[in-house]
Amino acid sequence: MATGGEAGAPVEVEASEDGVWRITLARPEKRNALTRDMLRAVEAAAAEAERAGARVVILTGEGPVFSAGADLQEMKDGLGLSDVWERVSSRIAGLPCLTIAALNGTAAGGSLGMVLACDLRIAAEGAEFFYPVLRMGVLPQPSDPLRLAAIVGQGRARRMLLGADRIGAEEALGWGLCDRVVAREDLERTVLDMAAPALAAPQGLVGGIKRLLAGKPADRR
């Protein structure tokens, strides 16, 4: 089954019969720069995936870049101060299924929020990670520094946010910022291989494990 994103927003949503949902940023001519409508479409797609009982949600981009971050024109119109960024990352983080960021290329700026909210991150060779909040002159969304530090540690989080470091895929792998680095042509196969155990597990088990990892009680029956 395939569905489209929110009307007018270049986000594609596809759902398969086995419970795999794919959300694709589809604005390659603008390096998948994120508009308010795109962010709302991702938020809506994640909510629909949860309602439909998705087993795996894959977040990816079209073209050579995952996302260049916020659309610069919309940043001038106040997008950087919108709570939509936090809503999107919180919605993804709260999904009870396995979430995988399939990074077809570089993830920059605010797009890192949704990437950090995923359970696993698989990057194509040559991808980079950077969060230029100092250059943009805006604070990151509240959850982003916390999630980043939880994954890579305080020192490395400071390097990215306060030192404005660009981190290549191989270094990101060493940091734990991504879980695998693969050739671009192997990205799809690797993501599906990593999704296979979650698809084969009993319904609800992934969500229970995620609750335990978050320090919350899970129903053990």
N, C-alpha and C positions, 0 to 999 in steps of 0.2 A: 504494500500500500504506500502511496506517495501523497504527500500533502504539500501545499505551498506555505510560505511564510506570510506574515502580516501584509495586507494589501499595500503595495507601494514600497515595501522594504526589501532590499536585495539580500534576503536570507532564505535559503532553501531548506525545507524540512522533509525528510523521508523516513517512513516507518516500515519495517519489514514484519512479516507474520511471526517471526521468532522473537520479537520484542526488542530488536535493535533499532534505535532512533538515531538518525544522523542530522545534525544541525550544521549547515554550511554557510559561512559568510561568503556572499557571492557578489562582491563588488571589486573584481580584480583590477579593473581599469583605474581604480583609486587605491590600490593596495589594501583593499578591504577596510579602509578607514571607516570608523564606526559613527553612524549618525544616531540621533535619538530614536528614530523609527526602527533602525536595525536592532538597537538594544532592547527596545520594547518587543520586537519580534522574537528575539532569543528568549526573553523572559516568558513570553506567551508559549513558545514551543516547549520550554522546559516544564511549564505548568501542565500543558496538555500531555506530555510524555508521562508525567507522574500520574495523572488521572487515568491514563490508558494502561497503567501497570507495566511500563517499559522495564526491560531487564538490563539494558545497556544503553547509555546515551553517549554518542560520539560527537565531539565538537571539532570542526575543522574549517579550513578556508579554501577558496578557489584560487588557483594561480600560484605564483612563486612565493607569496607572503601570506602568513596567517592573518596578521592585521598590523597596520602601521599605527594603530591607536585611534584616538579621536579624530574625527573630521575637523580640519583646522577652521573652516568657516563656521561650523557649529560651535566650536570652542569660543569663537569671538562672540557668539550669541548666547553664551552661558552654559554650554553643555558640560563643561568641566566642573560646574558647581551643582549639577543635577544629582538627585538621589537615585536616578535610574541605574547608575553603575553599581551601587550597593545592592539594589534590588535584584539585579541580574546575578551577581556573584553569590548572593545569599540563596537565591532560588536554586542555582546549580549545586551549591554546597549542601543544600538540604534534600536533594534527591535521594531516595532510599535505594537506588540502584547503582551499579557501577558506572562511573563517568570517566571518560577518556578524552584528553585533549590530543588530537592527531595533528601535530604541528607541521603543516606542509612547508613552513618557512618561518621567518622571523616573527616574533610576538613582541610588540612594543607598547609602551604607555598603558593606557587604561585597559587594553585588551588582556593584559596580564592578570587582571582581576578575575576574569572568568576562567583563565588557564589555571591559576593557583587554586581555584575552587574545585577543580576536578580531582578525582582520586589518583589518576595516573596521567603522565605526560610523555608522549612519544614524539621525538623530534626528527625531522629529516636533516641529513647532513647539510651543514652550512647555515642552519638557522641560528639566529641570535636572540638574546633576551635583553631588553633594556627598558627603563622606566624613567623618562626624562622630566620628572616633575619640577626639578629646579629650573630647567630651561623654559618650561611651560608656565611657571609661576603660579601653580596651583597645588594644593595639598592632595595627596593620594586619597582614595576612598578609605574609610576607617578600617575595614577588614583586611585590605591588601597588605599593609606592613606586617600585621599580625600573622597572616597566613604565610607570607614570604619568610619571616623570621622563624616560624615553626618548621618550615621545610629546610632552609639553608643555614639557620643560625643567625644570631644578632649581628655578628661582624660582617658576614657576607651580605646581609640585608642592608646594612649601612653602606657598604661599597656600592650597591646598586642604587639606593635612594639618595644618599648624601654625596657619594663619589661619582655618581652618574656613569658607572662602569657599564660597558657593553659586554655581555657574557656570551661567548661562543658555545655551540652545542656540546662540544667535548668537555669544556670546563663545566658547563651546566650539569652534565652527567656526573662528573666527579663531586659536584656540590649536592646532588640529589634533586636539583631543580627539574631535571627530566629523568625518566626511568630507563629509556632506551634511546639510542641514536642509530638511525638506519638510513640506508640509501633511499632517496625519494621514491624510487620504483618499488621499494619493499615496505613502504609505510602502511599501505592498506592491509597487506597480509599480516604484518606484525600486530597491528591493532586488533584484527579479528582473532588472531591466535591468543592474544592476551584477554580478549573478551570471552573466549570459549568456556573457561571454567565457571564464570559467573552465569553464563547462559545454561550450563548443565546443572547448576546448583538448585536446590529446592527454592521455590518462590519465598522471598522474605529473608533468606539467610544472609544475603549481601547487606541488606539494610540493618540486620541485627549486628553484624560485624562492625559496620560503620558506627553504630551507636556505641558499641563497646570501645572502639578506638577514640571516640569523642568523650569517653568517661561517663556515658549515660547507661542506664539499665536497659537490658534487652530481654525480651520474652524468650526463655530458654526451652519452652515446651515444644 
